Amino acid sequence: TDFDFDFTPEDKELSFDNPIGRLLAFVCKCVNYEAVTCIETRGGCHILVNHELINSNYKNTWYNSLKELGPDNVGDTLVPIPGCYQGGFTPKIIN
């Protein structure tokens, strides 16, 4: 499952606070880290969750918990391919 998170310019400019790291900290409270892959994009990141790796502690709650974090899943839900060029940015896996 893919969750698309976009950051505001203010989020990106906070040099003392990594918005992707902050988001991942919240994500890891919703689902175990081993089930998560994060792809950094030009406007934020995509959080991919591998259903087969979800710990039994999170099986019934992970989806709604991640939806509460406010992903932008309206419109296209395309996942940028790491290593390919995307509007002046090259997406990459960061975890």
N, CA, C and O atoms as a printed pandas DataFrame, in Angstrom:
     atom_number atom_name residue_name chain_id  residue_number  x_coord  y_coord  z_coord
0              1         N          THR        A               1    0.845   -1.172    0.000
1              2        CA          THR        A               1    0.000    0.000    0.000
2              3         C          THR        A               1    0.889    1.234    0.000
3              4         O          THR        A               1    1.909    1.273    0.688
4              5         N          ASP        A               2    0.502    2.237   -0.771
5              6        CA          ASP        A               2    1.277    3.469   -0.912
6              7         C          ASP        A               2    0.558    4.627   -0.226
7              8         O          ASP        A               2   -0.648    4.805   -0.394
8              9         N          PHE        A               3    1.303    5.407    0.542
9             10        CA          PHE        A               3    0.808    6.632    1.158
10            11         C          PHE        A               3    1.717    7.766    0.696
11            12         O          PHE        A               3    2.929    7.717    0.903
12            13         N          ASP        A               4    1.136    8.782    0.074
13            14        CA          ASP        A               4    1.884    9.914   -0.472
14            15         C          ASP        A               4    1.795   11.085    0.504
15            16         O          ASP        A               4    0.701   11.559    0.811
16            17         N          PHE        A               5    2.938   11.547    0.988
17            18        CA          PHE        A               5    2.980   12.692    1.900
18            19         C          PHE        A               5    3.722   13.831    1.230
19            20         O          PHE        A               5    4.868   13.675    0.809
20            21         N          ASP        A               6    3.067   14.978    1.134
21            22        CA          ASP        A               6    3.684   16.170    0.571
22            23         C          ASP        A               6    3.987   17.136    1.701
23            24         O          ASP        A               6    3.214   17.266    2.650
24            25         N          PHE        A               7    5.119   17.811    1.589
25            26        CA          PHE        A               7    5.523   18.766    2.611
26            27         C          PHE        A               7    5.398   20.181    2.080
27            28         O          PHE        A               7    5.565   20.428    0.886
28            29         N          THR        A               8    5.104   21.102    2.977
29            30        CA          THR        A               8    5.047   22.510    2.604
30            31         C          THR        A               8    6.473   23.048    2.522
31            32         O          THR        A               8    7.394   22.453    3.081
32            33         N          PRO        A               9    6.656   24.164    1.829
33            34        CA          PRO        A               9    8.004   24.772    1.804
34            35         C          PRO        A               9    8.548   25.045    3.207
35            36         O          PRO        A               9    9.755   24.952    3.430
36            37         N          GLU        A              10    7.670   25.380    4.151
37            38        CA          GLU        A              10    8.113   25.645    5.516
38            39         C          GLU        A              10    8.685   24.377    6.152
39            40         O          GLU        A              10    9.681   24.442    6.874
40            41         N          ASP        A              11    8.063   23.223    5.890
41            42        CA          ASP        A              11    8.572   21.959    6.425
42            43         C          ASP        A              11    9.983   21.696    5.918
43            44         O          ASP        A              11   10.850   21.270    6.682
44            45         N          LYS        A              12   10.218   21.949    4.629
45            46        CA          LYS        A              12   11.506   21.647    4.014
46            47         C          LYS        A              12   12.599   22.612    4.464
47            48         O          LYS        A              12   13.774   22.247    4.491
48            49         N          GLU        A              13   12.223   23.836    4.816
49            50        CA          GLU        A              13   13.218   24.852    5.166
50            51         C          GLU        A              13   13.701   24.741    6.607
51            52         O          GLU        A              13   14.656   25.424    6.978
52            53         N          LEU        A              14   13.087   23.920    7.414
53            54        CA          LEU        A              14   13.507   23.789    8.813
54            55         C          LEU        A              14   14.764   22.936    8.871
55            56         O          LEU        A              14   14.700   21.714    8.996
56            57         N          SER        A              15   15.899   23.599    8.777
57            58        CA          SER        A              15   17.167   22.869    8.705
58            59         C          SER        A              15   17.440   22.057    9.966
59            60         O          SER        A              15   18.188   21.080    9.917
60            61         N          PHE        A              16   16.845   22.443   11.098
61            62        CA          PHE        A              16   17.080   21.730   12.339
62            63         C          PHE        A              16   16.128   20.558   12.518
63            64         O          PHE        A              16   16.264   19.790   13.470
64            65         N          ASP        A              17   15.172   20.412   11.618
65            66        CA          ASP        A              17   14.162   19.367   11.773
66            67         C          ASP        A              17   13.910   18.706   10.427
67            68         O          ASP        A              17   13.361   19.338    9.525
68            69         N          ASN        A              18   14.296   17.468   10.279
69            70        CA          ASN        A              18   14.131   16.715    9.047
70            71         C          ASN        A              18   12.676   16.260    8.935
71            72         O          ASN        A              18   12.252   15.397    9.704
72            73         N          PRO        A              19   11.892   16.820    7.991
73            74        CA          PRO        A              19   10.471   16.439    7.928
74            75         C          PRO        A              19   10.252   14.964    7.604
75            76         O          PRO        A              19    9.299   14.369    8.108
76            77         N          ILE        A              20   11.107   14.352    6.776
77            78        CA          ILE        A              20   10.936   12.935    6.460
78            79         C          ILE        A              20   11.265   12.084    7.685
79            80         O          ILE        A              20   10.551   11.128    7.985
80            81         N          GLY        A              21   12.327   12.421    8.383
81            82        CA          GLY        A              21   12.668   11.698    9.604
82            83         C          GLY        A              21   11.577   11.810   10.648
83            84         O          GLY        A              21   11.266   10.842   11.342
84            85         N          ARG        A              22   11.000   12.992   10.756
85            86        CA          ARG        A              22    9.911   13.216   11.712
86            87         C          ARG        A              22    8.696   12.363   11.322
87            88         O          ARG        A              22    8.065   11.744   12.178
88            89         N          LEU        A              23    8.375   12.338   10.018
89            90        CA          LEU        A              23    7.257   11.531    9.549
90            91         C          LEU        A              23    7.509   10.043    9.812
91            92         O          LEU        A              23    6.620    9.336   10.288
92            93         N          LEU        A              24    8.719    9.571    9.502
93            94        CA          LEU        A              24    9.043    8.161    9.722
94            95         C          LEU        A              24    8.917    7.768   11.193
95            96         O          LEU        A              24    8.528    6.644   11.509
96            97         N          ALA        A              25    9.244    8.688   12.082
97            98        CA          ALA        A              25    9.087    8.407   13.513
98            99         C          ALA        A              25    7.618    8.152   13.849
99           100         O          ALA        A              25    7.308    7.251   14.629
100          101         N          PHE        A              26    6.714    8.940   13.264
101          102        CA          PHE        A              26    5.284    8.729   13.478
102          103         C          PHE        A              26    4.811    7.437   12.810
103          104         O          PHE        A              26    4.029    6.681   13.388
104          105         N          VAL        A              27    5.292    7.190   11.586
105          106        CA          VAL        A              27    4.907    5.981   10.855
106          107         C          VAL        A              27    5.275    4.735   11.656
107          108         O          VAL        A              27    4.502    3.779   11.719
108          109         N          CYS        A              28    6.444    4.751   12.260
109          110        CA          CYS        A              28    6.909    3.573   13.000
110          111         C          CYS        A              28    6.162    3.365   14.317
111          112         O          CYS        A              28    6.364    2.354   14.989
112          113         N          LYS        A              29    5.314    4.300   14.682
113          114        CA          LYS        A              29    4.404    4.080   15.807
114          115         C          LYS        A              29    3.129    3.395   15.330
115          116         O          LYS        A              29    2.367    2.854   16.132
116          117         N          CYS        A              30    2.900    3.423   14.002
117          118        CA          CYS        A              30    1.688    2.851   13.409
118          119         C          CYS        A              30    1.902    1.459   12.834
119          120         O          CYS        A              30    0.975    0.651   12.781
120          121         N          VAL        A              31    3.124    1.185   12.406
121          122        CA          VAL        A              31    3.439   -0.093   11.775
122          123         C          VAL        A              31    4.928   -0.365   11.978
123          124         O          VAL        A              31    5.728    0.568   12.045
124          125         N          ASN        A              32    5.295   -1.629   12.076
125          126        CA          ASN        A              32    6.703   -1.955   12.330
126          127         C          ASN        A              32    7.603   -1.517   11.171
127          128         O          ASN        A              32    7.220   -1.579   10.003
128          129         N          TYR        A              33    8.792   -1.079   11.524
129          130        CA          TYR        A              33    9.764   -0.512   10.581
130          131         C          TYR        A              33   10.104   -1.460    9.438
131          132         O          TYR        A              33   10.313   -1.017    8.309
132          133         N          GLU        A              34   10.160   -2.752    9.718
133          134        CA          GLU        A              34   10.545   -3.745    8.704
134          135         C          GLU        A              34    9.558   -3.793    7.544
135          136         O          GLU        A              34    9.923   -4.221    6.449
136          137         N          ALA        A              35    8.328   -3.368    7.757
137          138        CA          ALA        A              35    7.296   -3.407    6.722
138          139         C          ALA        A              35    7.266   -2.130    5.887
139          140         O          ALA        A              35    6.481   -2.030    4.945
140          141         N          VAL        A              36    8.111   -1.151    6.219
141          142        CA          VAL        A              36    8.048    0.177    5.603
142          143         C          VAL        A              36    9.235    0.439    4.682
143          144         O          VAL        A              36   10.381    0.142    5.021
144          145         N          THR        A              37    8.941    0.997    3.519
145          146        CA          THR        A              37    9.961    1.534    2.620
146          147         C          THR        A              37    9.575    2.976    2.343
147          148         O          THR        A              37    8.415    3.265    2.048
148          149         N          CYS        A              38   10.534    3.878    2.435
149          150        CA          CYS        A              38   10.283    5.295    2.210
150          151         C          CYS        A              38   11.024    5.743    0.955
151          152         O          CYS        A              38   12.223    5.506    0.813
152          153         N          ILE        A              39   10.300    6.391    0.048
153          154        CA          ILE        A              39   10.901    6.954   -1.163
154          155         C          ILE        A              39   10.792    8.470   -1.072
155          156         O          ILE        A              39    9.691    9.019   -1.054
156          157         N          GLU        A              40   11.933    9.140   -1.014
157          158        CA          GLU        A              40   11.955   10.609   -1.000
158          159         C          GLU        A              40   11.644   11.112   -2.399
159          160         O          GLU        A              40   12.209   10.623   -3.378
160          161         N          THR        A              41   10.742   12.094   -2.499
161          162        CA          THR        A              41   10.358   12.676   -3.778
162          163         C          THR        A              41   10.594   14.178   -3.748
163          164         O          THR        A              41   10.983   14.733   -2.720
164          165         N          ARG        A              42   10.360   14.824   -4.867
165          166        CA          ARG        A              42   10.557   16.260   -4.982
166          167         C          ARG        A              42    9.708   17.021   -3.975
167          168         O          ARG        A              42   10.166   18.008   -3.400
168          169         N          GLY        A              43    8.465   16.570   -3.752
169          170        CA          GLY        A              43    7.562   17.303   -2.871
170          171         C          GLY        A              43    7.363   16.700   -1.498
171          172         O          GLY        A              43    6.606   17.247   -0.697
172          173         N          GLY        A              44    8.014   15.598   -1.202
173          174        CA          GLY        A              44    7.827   14.950    0.088
174          175         C          GLY        A              44    8.338   13.535    0.058
175          176         O          GLY        A              44    9.529   13.308   -0.155
176          177         N          CYS        A              45    7.440   12.561    0.272
177          178        CA          CYS        A              45    7.853   11.156    0.221
178          179         C          CYS        A              45    6.646   10.251    0.054
179          180         O          CYS        A              45    5.506   10.649    0.294
180          181         N          HIS        A              46    6.921    9.041   -0.356
181          182        CA          HIS        A              46    5.924    7.980   -0.422
182          183         C          HIS        A              46    6.324    6.936    0.609
183          184         O          HIS        A              46    7.483    6.529    0.679
184          185         N          ILE        A              47    5.363    6.513    1.399
185          186        CA          ILE        A              47    5.564    5.443    2.366
186          187         C          ILE        A              47    4.884    4.207    1.790
187          188         O          ILE        A              47    3.670    4.189    1.582
188          189         N          LEU        A              48    5.685    3.173    1.535
189          190        CA          LEU        A              48    5.166    1.915    1.018
190          191         C          LEU        A              48    5.128    0.902    2.159
191          192         O          LEU        A              48    6.101    0.761    2.900
192          193         N          VAL        A              49    4.014    0.204    2.298
193          194        CA          VAL        A              49    3.870   -0.783    3.363
194          195         C          VAL        A              49    3.688   -2.159    2.732
195          196         O          VAL        A              49    2.767   -2.378    1.945
196          197         N          ASN        A              50    4.573   -3.076    3.086
197          198        CA          ASN        A              50    4.519   -4.454    2.612
198          199         C          ASN        A              50    3.636   -5.256    3.573
199          200         O          ASN        A              50    4.023   -5.507    4.714
200          201         N          HIS        A              51    2.461   -5.650    3.112
201          202        CA          HIS        A              51    1.483   -6.338    3.957
202          203         C          HIS        A              51    2.038   -7.624    4.558
203          204         O          HIS        A              51    1.688   -7.988    5.680
204          205         N          GLU        A              52    2.888   -8.300    3.828
205          206        CA          GLU        A              52    3.414   -9.584    4.299
206          207         C          GLU        A              52    4.368   -9.437    5.484
207          208         O          GLU        A              52    4.616  -10.404    6.205
208          209         N          LEU        A              53    4.903   -8.234    5.689
209          210        CA          LEU        A              53    5.879   -8.021    6.761
210          211         C          LEU        A              53    5.296   -7.326    7.989
211          212         O          LEU        A              53    6.021   -7.045    8.943
212          213         N          ILE        A              54    3.999   -7.047    7.973
213          214        CA          ILE        A              54    3.383   -6.350    9.103
214          215         C          ILE        A              54    3.312   -7.270   10.310
215          216         O          ILE        A              54    2.812   -8.392   10.227
216          217         N          ASN        A              55    3.817   -6.776   11.427
217          218        CA          ASN        A              55    3.804   -7.502   12.694
218          219         C          ASN        A              55    2.359   -7.660   13.171
219          220         O          ASN        A              55    1.528   -6.782   12.937
220          221         N          SER        A              56    2.065   -8.751   13.823
221          222        CA          SER        A              56    0.702   -9.032   14.284
222          223         C          SER        A              56    0.162   -7.948   15.219
223          224         O          SER        A              56   -1.052   -7.765   15.315
224          225         N          ASN        A              57    1.055   -7.225   15.911
225          226        CA          ASN        A              57    0.609   -6.137   16.803
226          227         C          ASN        A              57   -0.078   -5.013   16.048
227          228         O          ASN        A              57   -0.865   -4.269   16.634
228          229         N          TYR        A              58    0.206   -4.874   14.747
229          230        CA          TYR        A              58   -0.311   -3.766   13.950
230          231         C          TYR        A              58   -1.348   -4.188   12.916
231          232         O          TYR        A              58   -1.935   -3.328   12.261
232          233         N          LYS        A              59   -1.590   -5.482   12.751
233          234        CA          LYS        A              59   -2.443   -6.006   11.667
234          235         C          LYS        A              59   -3.788   -5.306   11.548
235          236         O          LYS        A              59   -4.241   -5.038   10.435
236          237         N          ASN        A              60   -4.432   -5.005   12.657
237          238        CA          ASN        A              60   -5.785   -4.446   12.615
238          239         C          ASN        A              60   -5.847   -2.927   12.726
239          240         O          ASN        A              60   -6.930   -2.349   12.641
240          241         N          THR        A              61   -4.701   -2.272   12.916
241          242        CA          THR        A              61   -4.742   -0.831   13.165
242          243         C          THR        A              61   -3.872    0.003   12.230
243          244         O          THR        A              61   -4.068    1.215   12.139
244          245         N          TRP        A              62   -2.910   -0.614   11.529
245          246        CA          TRP        A              62   -1.902    0.145   10.793
246          247         C          TRP        A              62   -2.499    1.069    9.727
247          248         O          TRP        A              62   -2.083    2.222    9.612
248          249         N          TYR        A              63   -3.460    0.582    8.953
249          250        CA          TYR        A              63   -3.988    1.361    7.837
250          251         C          TYR        A              63   -4.670    2.645    8.325
251          252         O          TYR        A              63   -4.344    3.738    7.861
252          253         N          ASN        A              64   -5.600    2.514    9.246
253          254        CA          ASN        A              64   -6.297    3.703    9.752
254          255         C          ASN        A              64   -5.348    4.652   10.469
255          256         O          ASN        A              64   -5.508    5.870   10.391
256          257         N          SER        A              65   -4.363    4.101   11.163
257          258        CA          SER        A              65   -3.391    4.954   11.847
258          259         C          SER        A              65   -2.585    5.784   10.845
259          260         O          SER        A              65   -2.349    6.970   11.074
260          261         N          LEU        A              66   -2.165    5.170    9.742
261          262        CA          LEU        A              66   -1.411    5.920    8.728
262          263         C          LEU        A              66   -2.306    6.927    8.011
263          264         O          LEU        A              66   -1.847    8.018    7.675
264          265         N          LYS        A              67   -3.558    6.591    7.771
265          266        CA          LYS        A              67   -4.488    7.531    7.143
266          267         C          LYS        A              67   -4.675    8.781    8.010
267          268         O          LYS        A              67   -4.867    9.877    7.484
268          269         N          GLU        A              68   -4.620    8.620    9.324
269          270        CA          GLU        A              68   -4.777    9.754   10.242
270          271         C          GLU        A              68   -3.605   10.730   10.156
271          272         O          GLU        A              68   -3.734   11.878   10.580
272          273         N          LEU        A              69   -2.464   10.295    9.616
273          274        CA          LEU        A              69   -1.314   11.189    9.470
274          275         C          LEU        A              69   -1.497   12.169    8.312
275          276         O          LEU        A              69   -0.693   13.086    8.146
276          277         N          GLY        A              70   -2.543   11.984    7.513
277          278        CA          GLY        A              70   -2.876   12.941    6.470
278          279         C          GLY        A              70   -2.169   12.785    5.151
279          280         O          GLY        A              70   -1.679   13.778    4.612
280          281         N          PRO        A              71   -2.089   11.579    4.597
281          282        CA          PRO        A              71   -1.463   11.445    3.284
282          283         C          PRO        A              71   -2.293   12.118    2.208
283          284         O          PRO        A              71   -3.502   12.292    2.359
284          285         N          ASP        A              72   -1.634   12.497    1.115
285          286        CA          ASP        A              72   -2.290   13.137   -0.023
286          287         C          ASP        A              72   -2.545   12.057   -1.073
287          288         O          ASP        A              72   -1.765   11.901   -2.012
288          289         N          ASN        A              73   -3.624   11.325   -0.912
289          290        CA          ASN        A              73   -3.924   10.244   -1.849
290          291         C          ASN        A              73   -5.085   10.604   -2.766
291          292         O          ASN        A              73   -5.835    9.732   -3.203
292          293         N          VAL        A              74   -5.228   11.905   -3.056
293          294        CA          VAL        A              74   -6.243   12.375   -3.985
294          295         C          VAL        A              74   -5.570   12.577   -5.336
295          296         O          VAL        A              74   -4.426   13.027   -5.397
296          297         N          GLY        A              75   -6.257   12.254   -6.397
297          298        CA          GLY        A              75   -5.678   12.415   -7.740
298          299         C          GLY        A              75   -4.861   11.193   -8.097
299          300         O          GLY        A              75   -5.218   10.066   -7.755
300          301         N          ASP        A              76   -3.742   11.434   -8.799
301          302        CA          ASP        A              76   -2.933   10.284   -9.198
302          303         C          ASP        A              76   -2.242    9.682   -7.992
303          304         O          ASP        A              76   -1.838   10.390   -7.069
304          305         N          THR        A              77   -2.116    8.400   -8.013
305          306        CA          THR        A              77   -1.440    7.698   -6.918
306          307         C          THR        A              77   -0.224    6.964   -7.469
307          308         O          THR        A              77    0.087    5.846   -7.059
308          309         N          LEU        A              78    0.450    7.611   -8.400
309          310        CA          LEU        A              78    1.628    7.018   -9.006
310          311         C          LEU        A              78    2.817    7.111   -8.051
311          312         O          LEU        A              78    2.994    8.114   -7.358
312          313         N          VAL        A              79    3.615    6.072   -8.024
313          314        CA          VAL        A              79    4.809    6.041   -7.184
314          315         C          VAL        A              79    6.016    6.316   -8.067
315          316         O          VAL        A              79    6.265    5.569   -9.014
316          317         N          PRO        A              80    6.782    7.385   -7.776
317          318        CA          PRO        A              80    7.986    7.650   -8.563
318          319         C          PRO        A              80    8.991    6.508   -8.414
319          320         O          PRO        A              80    9.120    5.925   -7.338
320          321         N          ILE        A              81    9.682    6.199   -9.472
321          322        CA          ILE        A              81   10.669    5.130   -9.450
322          323         C          ILE        A              81   11.999    5.696   -8.972
323          324         O          ILE        A              81   12.529    6.619   -9.589
324          325         N          PRO        A              82   12.549    5.158   -7.882
325          326        CA          PRO        A              82   13.843    5.646   -7.401
326          327         C          PRO        A              82   14.900    5.558   -8.503
327          328         O          PRO        A              82   14.999    4.565   -9.224
328          329         N          GLY        A              83   15.685    6.629   -8.606
329          330        CA          GLY        A              83   16.746    6.687   -9.600
330          331         C          GLY        A              83   16.332    7.342  -10.899
331          332         O          GLY        A              83   17.192    7.676  -11.713
332          333         N          CYS        A              84   15.039    7.537  -11.120
333          334        CA          CYS        A              84   14.560    8.200  -12.334
334          335         C          CYS        A              84   14.345    9.689  -12.044
335          336         O          CYS        A              84   14.127   10.084  -10.898
336          337         N          TYR        A              85   14.407   10.482  -13.066
337          338        CA          TYR        A              85   14.276   11.932  -12.950
338          339         C          TYR        A              85   12.812   12.320  -12.790
339          340         O          TYR        A              85   11.964   11.842  -13.543
340          341         N          GLN        A              86   12.497   13.188  -11.814
341          342        CA          GLN        A              86   11.142   13.625  -11.554
342          343         C          GLN        A              86   11.123   15.133  -11.339
343          344         O          GLN        A              86   11.368   15.595  -10.225
344          345         N          GLY        A              87   10.842   15.898  -12.369
345          346        CA          GLY        A              87   10.701   17.353  -12.244
346          347         C          GLY        A              87   11.842   18.041  -11.541
347          348         O          GLY        A              87   11.612   18.842  -10.635
348          349         N          GLY        A              88   13.081   17.748  -11.935
349          350        CA          GLY        A              88   14.236   18.398  -11.334
350          351         C          GLY        A              88   14.778   17.687  -10.102
351          352         O          GLY        A              88   15.653   18.217   -9.417
352          353         N          PHE        A              89   14.279   16.516   -9.819
353          354        CA          PHE        A              89   14.682   15.774   -8.624
354          355         C          PHE        A              89   14.783   14.290   -8.971
355          356         O          PHE        A              89   14.024   13.792   -9.803
356          357         N          THR        A              90   15.709   13.592   -8.342
357          358        CA          THR        A              90   15.818   12.151   -8.514
358          359         C          THR        A              90   15.340   11.464   -7.242
359          360         O          THR        A              90   16.028   11.524   -6.223
360          361         N          PRO        A              91   14.173   10.807   -7.273
361          362        CA          PRO        A              91   13.667   10.101   -6.089
362          363         C          PRO        A              91   14.650    9.023   -5.638
363          364         O          PRO        A              91   15.344    8.408   -6.448
364          365         N          LYS        A              92   14.689    8.811   -4.314
365          366        CA          LYS        A              92   15.586    7.789   -3.773
366          367         C          LYS        A              92   14.982    7.138   -2.544
367          368         O          LYS        A              92   14.216    7.753   -1.802
368          369         N          ILE        A              93   15.348    5.870   -2.345
369          370        CA          ILE        A              93   14.930    5.155   -1.140
370          371         C          ILE        A              93   15.834    5.643   -0.006
371          372         O          ILE        A              93   17.056    5.689   -0.151
372          373         N          ILE        A              94   15.219    6.006    1.125
373          374        CA          ILE        A              94   16.040    6.579    2.194
374          375         C          ILE        A              94   16.104    5.699    3.443
375          376         O          ILE        A              94   16.735    6.091    4.425
376          377         N          ASN        A              95   15.477    4.533    3.437
377          378        CA          ASN        A              95   15.613    3.669    4.620
378          379         C          ASN        A              95   16.013    2.285    4.223
379          380         O          ASN        A              95   16.174    1.419    5.082
